[in-house]
Every structure is written in structure tokens, then in C-alpha cells.
């Protein structure tokens, strides 16, 4: 006698599973709807209102936003362009006889401490145009945001920057935090929500040139890589950036989650440091800049780096009283060298034939020669004179290295 298909055990189990799955989906949709109705966000304190989350680069400036900024009494207006950058507008189409420079970096490139006309990238553009052989014209495009690291800059170039058709890509590297910001789960809080940056890692002792994405609740990856985990993390990351429910659960999910960090806060400054996380950070940095240089070349552009001087490292070198105060506060630094990250990156890039300018020696000479203050009193970023000096030094170096066309 034929069996009714609806009574078959496999069909019955499949039907029940479908109902359970449907119920779970509906429950999640209801929970998501409820989460969107709740007031407030997971975190009360954040890093300001000038930025917003962006999945591909972690976060960026709010597009077409304007704000009044007070930097130690210097009150000025900061305008973000349609790309969310502290810069004027730039079209994707490049005009005739135009040499484009794309400058990428963190808050030193963004330079919200000064007006746009006073930023180092604008000073660089003006200086180069003053010395440009006619009919050549230089156009400098700024691509920087607070706390961006090399991974985010690499992602920006891949997803947006290369479409400006730059002739030269100039990366700013900041030794204070770019070795930390390159590690997994690098995040910033805006509008009460954590925004996670994409990252790169070492897989099977090789640099993986394809990005990884963080997912709250899922342990980060550094060394042990799984394609399945990579795909799952990417999917969860996409959900996180779009789900209020996931964002509200995030503080609870990350409370006990492992966070990769240095063995010691000053590991980059310690001679002979055997910190494995620091070693991985240097390898990842080298991998990012090597691939970025290669992809820039494929797009018809050169790639070069600028080391942004660390304020504490400069005064440690020129002010014995400051050095003693720093070592009294952190005794372990008696055997440390604040210039060690600059030296290490210079060696790594020289081995890869990547042009690099370390601004620290010139900044030190300027201050020793009686030049004025280049940083804020409390703020560690360049003030107006600091941006002006950096822009001019970079322009002179680019001309001397023949990285830009110039009148003989």
C-alpha cells in the first residue's frame, strides 16, 4: 500500500525544521524592530560627531559636514567635502597637464586642528605650484581620518583613491599608534556605536593581501587562518554594520573577547624587544605598504611614505628635562628609544625600494635653531606652523627625489 509523502519521516522532519527556522527568523526580525525603537545607543561616550561608520574603511568623515572646532583657543571652521574629507572638492576626471598627489593618513592628514587652507596637504600643493614648470599644475587630494591606520588607507586606495587617477600616492605613517592601529579589532566609537576597521594578517607565515573583517563575539585572527572563519566573519561584520540588535549586544559580546595587543605598552620603543605581536605588526605593515606600492604602480602611480614626527620623541631628543620627566614616569624607558619605530620602518622600506622621508630630523633642527612651537600645548597634532613646515619639507623632498616633475 503506498505511503503518504506527508507521513514520511524525512518529510516530517524537514517540515518541522522549516517551521523552526521560520520562527527563529521572525523572532530575530521582531527583536531587530524592537532594538530600533529603543532610545540611545550602546555607548554614551564617543569620539565626536564629525565622523560616521563605513564598513569598507571602518569610519570616515561625515560627507558635506561643517563644524566649529576649538583647538586650544584657536576657533575655526572645518568643512568636509562630498567624500567626507577635510579638503576641497575633487572630480574623478583629471584635467590636462595636471599631476595628482593622493595623500593618505590619519588625523595628521585630516588636520582638523587648522583650517583647510592651513593643512600640510594644502601647503604642499601651493609650494609645488609655485615652482611648477608651465603649463603643469599640481593637485593634492587629501584622504585622511581620525585614527586611520595603514590597513584603512590601503582599503581606501583600493575602493576609492585609485579612481582619482593619482600620479603619486603619499602615505603618512605615525609611530605613536600606526603599529597598534594595524592590529585586529581596531575600532572607534561614533554616535554611540563601535565602528570596526578592516585589517590584514599573517596566514601560514605569509602576508594575506585580502582584508579580514571584525565581528564582535568572534575572536580575531593573527596567524591561524581559516577560509571558513574569514567568510563567516565577513558576513557577521556586514550584519553588524546594519543591525541595531547586534550593535546593542556588542558590549556584552566583547566583554570577555580576546584583544590582541603588545606585551608592553612601550614595546615599539624597547631595544631588542621580543614581543611577538609587535613583530607581527611590522610584518603586516611591510606587507601592506609593499602591496600598496605594487598596486599603485599597476595604476600608473608612484608610492612614497612620510614619517610624522612624534611630539614626545622630538622633545625627548632636544629637552633633557623632558627626558628625565618621561623616564621618571615610565622607568622602563631608560633603556628605550622613542626613535626606534622610525628607524625600523626606514630599514623595512629601504629593503623594498620604497621612498621614505622621516620628518623628525628636520623638525628637531628647526626647534634647535630657535623655531617656534610646531604642536599644540596639550594637543599632540601640528598647529599652523607645524603644518606649514611639514608641507614645505615634503614638497622640497619630492622635488629633490624627482618624485614630481620640476623645472631643472
CORQUI-V16908 format. One record per run of one state. SS is the DSSP state (H for helix, E for strand, L for the rest). FROM is the first residue (numbers start at 1). LEN is the number of residues. If there is no record, write none. Layout:
# CORQUI-V16908
{{SS:FROM:LEN} {SS:FROM:LEN}}
This chain:
# CORQUI-V16908
{{L:1:4} {H:5:3} {L:8:1} {H:9:29} {L:38:13} {E:51:4} {L:55:3} {E:58:4} {L:62:4} {E:66:6} {L:72:2} {E:74:6} {L:80:18} {E:98:8} {L:106:1} {H:107:4} {L:111:5} {H:116:3} {L:119:1} {H:120:12} {L:132:5} {E:137:8} {L:145:5} {H:150:10} {L:160:1} {H:161:4} {L:165:3} {E:168:7} {L:175:12} {E:187:4} {L:191:2} {E:193:4} {L:197:2} {E:199:5} {L:204:2} {E:206:7} {L:213:10} {E:223:1} {L:224:3} {H:227:14} {L:241:3} {H:244:11} {L:255:12} {H:267:3} {E:270:1} {L:271:5} {H:276:23} {L:299:3} {E:302:7} {L:309:2} {H:311:8} {L:319:1} {H:320:10} {L:330:1} {H:331:5} {E:336:1} {L:337:3} {H:340:12} {L:352:3} {E:355:4} {L:359:1} {H:360:9} {L:369:6} {E:375:1} {L:376:6} {E:382:1} {L:383:1} {H:384:17} {L:401:8}}
